Amino acid sequence: MAKTEFVKKVLLVFVSAFFLNLIWENAHSILYLNYKGGEITEFILIWASLSDAIYIMLASILVFVLKNKKVGVVVACFALLLLSFFIEKWALSSGRWAYDTAMPIVPIIDIGLTPAIQLALLGFTSFKIAKIY
């Protein structure tokens, strides 16, 4: 793959991931009580979407590095799933955010379902949009 095509695809992953995450963050923000004890503002949702888009963009590079693109997508999505788990565990234990009672919780790991699947699902969708495999 040519360098310019690689850059275009990675940028498309980033842009797709940003907008998908922005929609997701706005839709599921009602499942949170607060952010750092305060109101959840649109700025916070945009910042979270930007961060998530960066994680997904970086994961997409795994797809290009691995020779088998389908294996690369599985590895990248699994890495994003693990990252979601660690981010949620850290954020909850540090009081960065708190869930509303409406948040569906994944048993045993005690994190919210929507944030648990967000990066992997939207990463996969972004990879599909960018046709990287």
Sine and cosine of phi, psi and omega as CSV:
sin_phi,cos_phi,sin_psi,cos_psi,sin_omega,cos_omega
0.00,0.00,0.71,-0.70,0.01,-1.00
-0.93,0.37,0.46,-0.89,-0.03,-1.00
-0.86,0.52,-0.67,0.75,-0.02,-1.00
-0.92,0.40,-0.61,0.80,0.04,-1.00
-0.92,0.40,-0.67,0.75,0.06,-1.00
-0.85,0.53,-0.76,0.66,-0.01,-1.00
-0.88,0.48,-0.69,0.72,0.01,-1.00
-0.87,0.49,-0.70,0.72,-0.02,-1.00
-0.92,0.38,-0.66,0.75,0.02,-1.00
-0.91,0.42,-0.65,0.76,0.05,-1.00
-0.91,0.41,-0.61,0.79,0.05,-1.00
-0.91,0.42,-0.63,0.78,0.09,-1.00
-0.87,0.50,-0.73,0.68,-0.02,-1.00
-0.87,0.50,-0.76,0.65,-0.04,-1.00
-0.90,0.44,-0.71,0.71,0.03,-1.00
-0.87,0.48,-0.73,0.69,-0.02,-1.00
-0.88,0.47,-0.64,0.76,0.00,-1.00
-0.88,0.48,-0.77,0.63,-0.05,-1.00
-0.94,0.35,-0.62,0.79,0.07,-1.00
-0.89,0.45,-0.69,0.73,0.02,-1.00
-0.92,0.39,-0.58,0.81,0.03,-1.00
-0.89,0.45,-0.68,0.73,0.06,-1.00
-0.89,0.45,-0.74,0.68,-0.02,-1.00
-0.87,0.49,-0.75,0.66,-0.04,-1.00
-0.86,0.51,-0.68,0.73,0.02,-1.00
-0.92,0.39,-0.64,0.77,-0.04,-1.00
-0.94,0.35,-0.64,0.77,-0.08,-1.00
-0.98,-0.20,0.11,0.99,0.03,-1.00
-0.90,0.44,-0.39,0.92,0.04,-1.00
-0.92,0.38,-0.23,0.97,0.00,-1.00
-1.00,0.05,0.06,1.00,0.02,-1.00
-0.91,-0.41,0.53,-0.85,0.06,-1.00
-0.99,0.11,-0.68,0.73,-0.09,-1.00
-0.28,-0.96,0.15,-0.99,0.13,-0.99
-0.81,-0.58,0.90,-0.44,-0.05,-1.00
0.80,0.60,0.59,0.80,0.03,-1.00
0.99,0.15,-0.06,1.00,-0.04,-1.00
-0.89,-0.46,-0.13,-0.99,-0.01,-1.00
-0.92,0.40,0.54,-0.84,0.10,-1.00
-1.00,-0.02,0.96,-0.30,-0.06,-1.00
-0.99,-0.11,0.21,-0.98,0.06,-1.00
-0.89,0.45,-0.57,0.82,0.05,-1.00
-0.86,0.50,-0.69,0.72,0.02,-1.00
-0.89,0.45,-0.66,0.75,0.01,-1.00
-0.92,0.40,-0.62,0.78,0.06,-1.00
-0.91,0.41,-0.69,0.73,0.01,-1.00
-0.88,0.47,-0.69,0.72,0.03,-1.00
-0.89,0.45,-0.65,0.76,0.02,-1.00
-0.90,0.43,-0.64,0.77,0.04,-1.00
-0.90,0.43,-0.71,0.70,0.03,-1.00
-0.87,0.49,-0.72,0.69,0.00,-1.00
-0.89,0.45,-0.62,0.79,0.03,-1.00
-0.90,0.43,-0.60,0.80,0.04,-1.00
-0.91,0.41,-0.71,0.71,0.04,-1.00
-0.85,0.52,-0.71,0.71,-0.02,-1.00
-0.92,0.40,-0.65,0.76,0.03,-1.00
-0.88,0.48,-0.71,0.71,0.01,-1.00
-0.90,0.45,-0.63,0.78,0.04,-1.00
-0.91,0.42,-0.53,0.85,0.00,-1.00
-0.90,0.44,-0.45,0.89,0.02,-1.00
-0.90,0.43,-0.52,0.85,0.09,-1.00
-0.85,0.53,-0.62,0.78,-0.01,-1.00
-0.88,0.47,-0.64,0.77,-0.01,-1.00
-0.96,0.27,-0.53,0.85,-0.04,-1.00
-0.95,0.32,-0.65,0.76,-0.01,-1.00
-0.98,0.20,0.66,-0.75,-0.07,-1.00
-0.91,0.42,-0.67,0.75,0.01,-1.00
-1.00,0.02,0.94,-0.35,-0.10,-1.00
-0.90,0.44,-0.61,0.79,0.00,-1.00
-0.92,0.39,-0.65,0.76,0.08,-1.00
-0.90,0.43,-0.64,0.77,0.02,-1.00
-0.86,0.50,-0.66,0.75,0.02,-1.00
-0.91,0.42,-0.68,0.73,0.02,-1.00
-0.89,0.46,-0.72,0.70,0.01,-1.00
-0.89,0.46,-0.72,0.70,-0.01,-1.00
-0.89,0.46,-0.70,0.71,0.00,-1.00
-0.92,0.39,-0.61,0.79,0.06,-1.00
-0.91,0.42,-0.66,0.75,0.05,-1.00
-0.88,0.48,-0.65,0.76,0.03,-1.00
-0.92,0.39,-0.60,0.80,0.06,-1.00
-0.89,0.45,-0.72,0.70,0.06,-1.00
-0.89,0.46,-0.66,0.75,0.03,-1.00
-0.87,0.48,-0.68,0.73,0.05,-1.00
-0.84,0.54,-0.70,0.71,0.00,-1.00
-0.86,0.52,-0.76,0.65,-0.04,-1.00
-0.92,0.38,-0.63,0.78,0.04,-1.00
-0.88,0.47,-0.73,0.68,-0.02,-1.00
-0.90,0.43,-0.71,0.70,0.01,-1.00
-0.86,0.51,-0.72,0.69,0.00,-1.00
-0.90,0.44,-0.74,0.68,-0.06,-1.00
-0.90,0.44,-0.64,0.77,0.01,-1.00
-0.94,0.35,-0.68,0.73,-0.03,-1.00
-0.94,0.34,-0.45,0.89,-0.01,-1.00
-1.00,-0.05,-0.06,1.00,0.00,-1.00
0.97,0.23,0.30,0.96,0.00,-1.00
-0.88,0.47,-0.67,0.75,0.13,-0.99
-0.55,-0.83,0.21,-0.98,0.00,-1.00
-0.67,-0.74,0.56,-0.83,-0.01,-1.00
-1.00,0.07,0.54,-0.84,0.20,-0.98
-0.97,0.22,0.31,-0.95,0.01,-1.00
-0.90,0.43,-0.31,0.95,0.01,-1.00
-0.98,0.22,-0.24,0.97,-0.01,-1.00
-0.91,0.41,0.85,-0.53,0.10,-0.99
-0.95,0.32,0.75,-0.66,-0.07,-1.00
-0.97,-0.25,0.68,-0.73,0.07,-1.00
-0.99,0.17,0.87,-0.49,-0.01,-1.00
-0.86,0.51,0.40,-0.92,0.02,-1.00
0.97,0.25,-0.78,0.62,-0.01,-1.00
-1.00,0.02,-0.21,0.98,0.10,-0.99
0.79,0.61,0.74,0.67,0.15,-0.99
-0.78,-0.63,0.32,-0.95,-0.01,-1.00
-0.91,0.41,0.60,-0.80,0.00,-1.00
-0.91,0.42,-0.73,0.68,-0.08,-1.00
-0.90,0.43,-0.68,0.74,0.07,-1.00
-0.95,0.31,-0.43,0.90,0.00,-1.00
-0.91,0.41,-0.62,0.79,-0.07,-1.00
-0.99,-0.12,-0.20,0.98,-0.15,-0.99
-0.82,0.57,-0.84,0.54,-0.10,-1.00
-0.89,0.45,-0.70,0.71,-0.03,-1.00
-0.91,0.41,-0.71,0.70,-0.03,-1.00
-0.92,0.39,-0.73,0.68,-0.02,-1.00
-0.96,0.27,-0.46,0.89,0.12,-0.99
-0.90,0.44,-0.76,0.65,0.02,-1.00
-0.85,0.53,-0.70,0.72,0.01,-1.00
-0.89,0.45,-0.66,0.76,0.04,-1.00
-0.91,0.42,-0.63,0.78,0.05,-1.00
-0.89,0.46,-0.64,0.76,0.02,-1.00
-0.90,0.44,-0.71,0.70,0.00,-1.00
-0.86,0.51,-0.68,0.73,-0.04,-1.00
-0.99,0.16,-0.11,0.99,-0.02,-1.00
0.78,0.62,0.80,0.60,-0.03,-1.00
-1.00,-0.02,0.01,1.00,0.09,-1.00
-0.57,-0.82,0.00,0.00,0.00,0.00
